Amino acid sequence: MREVVVVGASLAGLRAAETLRRQGFDGTVTLVGDEAHPPYDRPPLSKGFAGGTVGREQIHLRQSAELSATWLLGRRAVGLDTGRREVRLDGGETLGYDGLVVATGATPRRLPGLPEHLPGLHLLRTVDDALALRDELRPGARVVIVGGGFIGAELASTCRDLGLPVTVVTPLPLMVSALGPLSSAAAKRARRHGVDLIEGIAVTGVDADERVRGVRLADGGVIPADVVVVAVGVVPATDWLAGSGVELENGVVCDETLAVRGVDDVVAAGDVARWPHPALGGGLLRLEHWTNAAEQAAAAAGRLLRGSGPRFAPVPSFWSDQFGVRLQGIGLPGLADEATVVDGDASGEHFVAEYRRGGELIGALCAGTVKPLLPYRRQLVGAFA
């Protein structure tokens, strides 16, 4: 193997390229990224960066001095020919490869019927998105956030830190995909910090003239707004792989070693990858956590170099800063059917909670300090093996 192409130049792509070098690969490494910016951290975009307390230099991802890669930034992969082993770019050029890492991540989900370009209406995925939003979070601006996942909750917290009135509208309970049965505690925390939280109602459209003026709800109500942020999740960025022979199902389907099913010498990592996890009895799992992107990229690059590899069965971990509290979790709490708070108050600043599925431990969550998670991690390592 002499030529490796990494499609995706964010965290997963960067870590994959660095792993190739660290494990002795001395051939050509080319990274293709559709953004013009060098790799950066996405988690701060909904927090300190959007709020103006974190600068551009603070989110820059440092690169290994030994990386020695060719960067094609501001370029988009539009097709893959696995027979010829070529990636086709938006300018018509092709890149040949001996090995390929798919790390194209995900793109924000859009609400049907909403205009794509309207002043005051925002998505939040890229640094450019965050800069555009930051410019509009001025004193007195009325903010409506559509969606109650990580981005929605964190951005609501940022807006309250700025003293802005903020309404979160979500058809599902706040943070339910991450906190499962304890999502009501997240809602209580948000309301206590001044968020107007509307759960169980969908947004059907926006009111606008030359810019957004409000959002329309399924029950006929209208919420006035100067700024609207749509944060209803993401979809894996796989359009460029259509017709390539790569198996696609809510992401790029991989085997347990992260080799992409249906093709040779291709691996996947990060938000775009979906692979069988023992916690689901071998069912397919796709994660959008920072730690997963980094760990999975290293494992995928190793698999590409060796032609084989161990089963990738990590204990996932995540964190979220909201309303003065850092929530830290391990395992898969969002899949639990039972949660027990074993210490503290889940809506407060210090607590520990256990999550179970079918009576078996599947995750744990805490606030205040990460130390209580250590024994749970040891249990989950064994359970997920």
N, C-alpha and C positions, 0 to 999 in steps of 0.2 A: 504494500500500500504506500503510494507516494503522494497522492493528492486527496486531501480531505476538504470538503466544502461544508461549512456550517451556515445553515439558513436561519437567521435570527440572531441579532447582535445585542440582545439584552442580557440579563443575568445568566440564564441557562446557556446561551450561546457562548458567552465569555468564559464561563466555568468549564464548558466542554473543551474549548480550545486550549485553555490553560492546562487541563488534565492531560490532553494529548502530548503537550510538550513535557510536562512533568514525568510522564511515563515513557519518555524516550523517543517519541515520534519526531523525526527530523526532516520530514517531507514538507510539502506546501500546505499551509492552512489558509483558507479564504473564508472570511466572514461577510455575509450579506445581510444588511439591515435596512428596513424600509424607512427608518427615521434618519435624519441627517446628523443626529447627535451621537457622540460616543456613549457607551453603556452607562446607565445611571440607575439609581435605586428608585423603584416605584412607590414603596410604602409611604415615604414622606409626602407624596403629592397630595394626599387627602388630609394631611395633618399640617406640620410646620411649614412646608413649602407653600401650600395654598394660603396659609395664614400670614406668610411673609416673615416668619421668624427663622426659617432655614433657607440658606442661599444656594445658588446653583453649584458652587464648588463643593458643598457639603453632601450632595447627592451623587457626585461623580464616583463611579466604581473604579477603584485602582486596578491597573493591569500589571500582570507579572512582567518583569523586565525581560524574561526569556521568551515571551510570547511569539515575537517575530512572525506576525501574521499580515496578510493582505486584507485591508478593510474596504468594502464596497458599501459605503453608507449612503442613505438616500436612494437606494436601489431596491426594487421589489422583485421577488421571485414570482413568476406567473405560470410556470409549468415544470413538470418533471418527466423526463423520459428515462425510465429505469432500464430499458433495453440498451440504449446508447450510453447510459450513465451520464446524463447531462441535465443540468438545471438551466431553465430558460429564464432570462431576466426581462424586465419591462422594456428595455431598449432594443430587444431582439437578439442580444448576445446570448451565448451559452457558456456554461462552465462545466467542464468535464470533471468527474470525480472517481476515485477508487472507493472512497467511503464518504457517507453523507450523514450529517446530524441535522435532524429536523427540530428546530427550537423556535418556531414562529409565534409561540404564545397564543394570545387571544385578542379579540377586538370587542369593544363595548356593544352590548345588545341595545338596539333601538326600539322605541315604542312605535308600533304601527300608527300611521296617520299624523305623526309629528313631523314638521319640516326639518330638513337636514341643516339648513343654514338660516338662522334667525338670531339677531342680536339678543343677548340675554339668555339664550337656551344653550346649555352646555352638556358635553360628555366629559368624563374624567378618566383618562387612561395614560396620556403621554405628558411629557414636560410642557409641550406647547399648549395642551389642554389646560394644564394647571396654571400656566402664566396668563392665559386669556381669562380664566375664572378669577384669579387673584386680582386682576385689574378691576373687576366688577364688585368685589367684596368691599365696598366703600361704606362709610358710616351711614346708617339708616336704611341700607338696602334690605328689602324683604326677600328672604331666600326660601324657596321651596325645593326640597330634595325628594325625588321620586325613586323609591327603593330603600329597603331597610337592611341591606347586608353590611359588610365591613365598610365599604366606601361611604354608604349613606350615613351610618352611625358616626364614623370618624369625621366626616365633613361637617355633620351637624355639631359635633363637639368643637371643631375649629371655628365655626360661625359663632357659637356662643362665646368662645374665648375672645372673639372680636367684638362682642356686644351686639351682634346682629340678631334680629328676630328670625327664627327658622322653623319651618314646618316640614315634617317628614311624613310622606304619604306612602304606605306600603300595603299591598294586598295580603301579605303574610306577616306574622308576628316579627317584630324587630329582632334581627340577628338569629333567627331560628335555624338557619342553615349551619351556623357555627356553634350555637349554644344549645340547640335542641330544646329539651324540656325546661331549661332555665331562661328562655328568651324573655319571659315576663319580668325577670329581674333587670334585664337590660332596658326594657321599656320603662320600668320604674325609675331607673337611674337617669335616663334621658329626660323624662318629665320633671324630675326633681331639679334638673339643671336648666329648666326653662324651655325645653323643646316642645312644640305643639305636635304631638304624635298622633297620626290618624292611621289606624290599622284596619285591615279588612276591606278596604275600598280601592278600586283601581282608578287610575287616571286615564281619561278617554281623549283628551286633547288639550290644546292651549288656546288662550285668548291672546291676540296680538294685533298691533297696528304696524308701526315701523320696527317694533321690538316686542318681546314677550311681555304680557301684562298680567298673566295669571294662568292657572291650570284648571281644567274642568274635570269633575269627578263623575263616576258612574252613577251616583245617586242624584245628579243634577246640580250639585253644589259647585261653586267657583271659589278658588283661593287666590286672592290678589298676590302678585309677585313681581319683583324687579329682576330677580335672577332665578332661573330654574335649572337644576342639575338632574339629569336622568342617570340614575345609578342602579340599573335593574339587572346587573350581572354582565357576563361576557360569553362569547361563543368562540370556540377554538378556531384559529386562523388556518383553515385547511383548504380554502377554495383553490389555491394554486396546485393542489395535489389531485384534483378531479381527473379521472381517466388515466391515472398513472399506474394503477394496480395496487396502490397502497390502500389497505383496508381502513375505511373511515366510519366511525360511529361515535358521535360526540367527541371527536378528537381523532388522533392517529392511534390505531389499535396496535399494541405491542405484545410480545410474549413476556414471560416473567423476568427475562433478562434485559428488557427494553429494546430488543431487536424488533423492527417494524414487521408486522405480519404481511406476507405476500410478496416481499421483495428481498433482495440480497444486499448486504453491506450498507444498510440504512438503520439508524437508531433514532429514537426521539426522546425528548426531555422537556420538562417544564409544563406550563399550562396546557400545551397542546397534546401531551402524551396521556394515553389511557391504557392501563395495564392491569393484569390480574393480581389482586392482593389477598393474602391468606385471611385477613380480618373479615373479608366478604366471602369466604369459602371459595376463593378463586374468581369471584366476580370482578368485573372491570371497575377500576377506580381512576378518577382524574382529579388532581388537586391543583389549587391555585395559590399555594403558600410559597413564600420566599424561600424557606428552608428546603422545601421539596425541590424547587427549581435548581438550587445549588447542588444538593445531594444527588438528585437524579441525573444532572448533567455530568457529574464526575463518573457515576456508574455507567452511563450510556457511552461515554467516550472510552472507558476501559473496555467495555464490551465490543466496541467497534475495532479497537486495536487487536484484541486477543482472539476475536472470532467466536468467543464464548464468554460466559460469565455466570456469577452466582445469581440466585433469585433476588430481585430488588424488593425487599419487604421491610421498609423503614417504619419506625414509629413517628408518624408525622407530628410536627410541632408548629405552633403559630402564636402570634401575639397581636394585640390591638390596643392602641392608646385612645381612650375615650373618657371625657369628662373627669380628667385628673386621675384616672385609674388605668394601670396597665393590666389587661387581661392576658394570661398566658395559658395556653392549652397544649395538650399532647393527645395522641391517638385520634379518634374520629368521633368527637362528642356529638356532632350533628346527626349521626346515624343512630344515636341511643334512643331507647324507648323508656328509659328510667334515669333520673338524676337525683342524687342525694347530696345535700350540703352537709358536710361533716364538720365544718368549722366556719364560724362567722356568718355574715349575711350576704347572700349573692348579689344584692343590689348595693352593697356598701363597698368600702375600700379594701377590706381584707376578708377573704374567704377561701375555702377549699371545697371542691365538689367532685364527686365520683360519678362516672357515666357507665351505664350498663346496657347491653342489648341481649335480650333473652337470658338475663341473669348473669351474663359474663361481662367482665370489665372490658370496656372498649375505649375509654378515654378519661381524662381528668382535666380540671380547669381550676385556676387559682387567680387571686389578685393580691398584690402587696409584696409578695416574694416568690421566687420560683422554687425555693428549696423544698416545699412540700410535694412537688411533682416528682422528685427523684425516685422514691420507692415505687410510685405508679409506673414510671418509665421502665424500671426493671421488670415489673410484672408484664407490661405490654410487650417488651422485647421477646419474652418467652411465649406470650400468647400469639404474637404475630409471626413467629418463626416458621 
